[in-house]
Amino acid sequence: MTSKLGQKLRDLRKQRSLSLDAFAQQAKISKSYLWELENRDAPNPTADKIAAIASVFGLPSTYFVDDSVDAPQESHLDQVFFREYVKLGPDSKQQLHKIMKTFLDSDDKQ
């Protein structure tokens, strides 16, 4: 039986039409190890491996270790957005604030 982690990996990989080879190259993890994660019961990947996998899919590592969810939730996407936001410089943050204000003002009018 496949683990919850394995199912998540396979589903995301197929949704993005990634072969196991392409996934392995992007994650910088061996193809055989990823196959094991997808197909073996009770895998035990390290935090570094989970982080590498998460970066390929643009999701937080917490999604992959949380067995209570089957698909990425809005909160997972928010975490990724915030992680990327904090990397921005002050000018980019200011620009993003202006864009957000435009959306918020638009929502208030509806």
N, C-alpha and C positions, 0 to 999 in steps of 0.2 A: 504494500500500500504506500502511496506517495504521501509525503509529509505536506503540511499546509504551506510551508516555505517552498517546497518543490512545485506545488500547484501554482502558487503565485508567480514564481519565476517563469514557468512554462507559459502561463496565460499572458503575462506581460511580453515575453519574448515573441510569442506568436502574434499578438496584437500589433506589434511593431515590425512584423515580418523579418525578424532577425533569425538567422541560422545560428546554431550552437557555436559554429566557428566564429561568426561575426560578433556574437555576444562575448565569447572568450577573449577575442582581440580587444574589444572595447573595455572590458572589465580588467584586462591584464591578468586573467586567471586561466588556468589550463582548461581545455575543453572537457577533458575527462573528469575534472573536479566538478565543473558545472553540471555535467551529466549526472554525477553522483548526487548532487544537491537536488536536482529535479526528480530523480527516480528512486532514490533510496529513502527508507523510513528513518526518521530521527537523525537528520544531519546535524552536525555541530560546527558550523562555520565560525571563524573568528570574527571579531568586530571589524577588523580591517577588510576581510572578504565581503562582509555585509555592506560596509561603506562603499567599496568599489562597485558592487552590484547596484546599490542605491543610486550612485552617480550616473550609471548608464541609463537608468530609467527616470532620472530627475525626481526621485522620491526620497523622503527621509528614511534613514535606517530603521526607525521605529516601526514603519509599516511592515517590514519583513519579519520582525520578531513578534508582532502582535497577531496571535492566532485568532483573535475575536473578529477580525475583519477579512473579507474575501476580496475586496477591491479597494483601490485607493479612495479615501474619503476626502471631502473638501478640506478638512483639518490637516491632512497630510500635504495637500497642495499649498495650503497657507504656510505651513512650516518651511517648505522649499522656497516659496516667494520671499518670506522674511529672511531666510538665510542668504538669498541672493541680494536682497535689499541692503542688508548691512554691509555688503562689500562695495556698494556704490560710493562715489565721491560726493561731496556736499552739493555740487552743481546738479548732478544727476538726481539726487534725492529731492532737491528743490523743484526740479522739473516734474518729477513723479508726483510730488505733493500737489502741484498745480493741476495735473491731469486728474488726480483723485478728487480734488475739489470740484472739478467740472462734472464728474460723474455723480458725486454726492448732491450737488446743486440740481442736476437733472432729475435725480430720483425724488428729490423734495417736491419738484413741480408736478410730478405724476400722481 
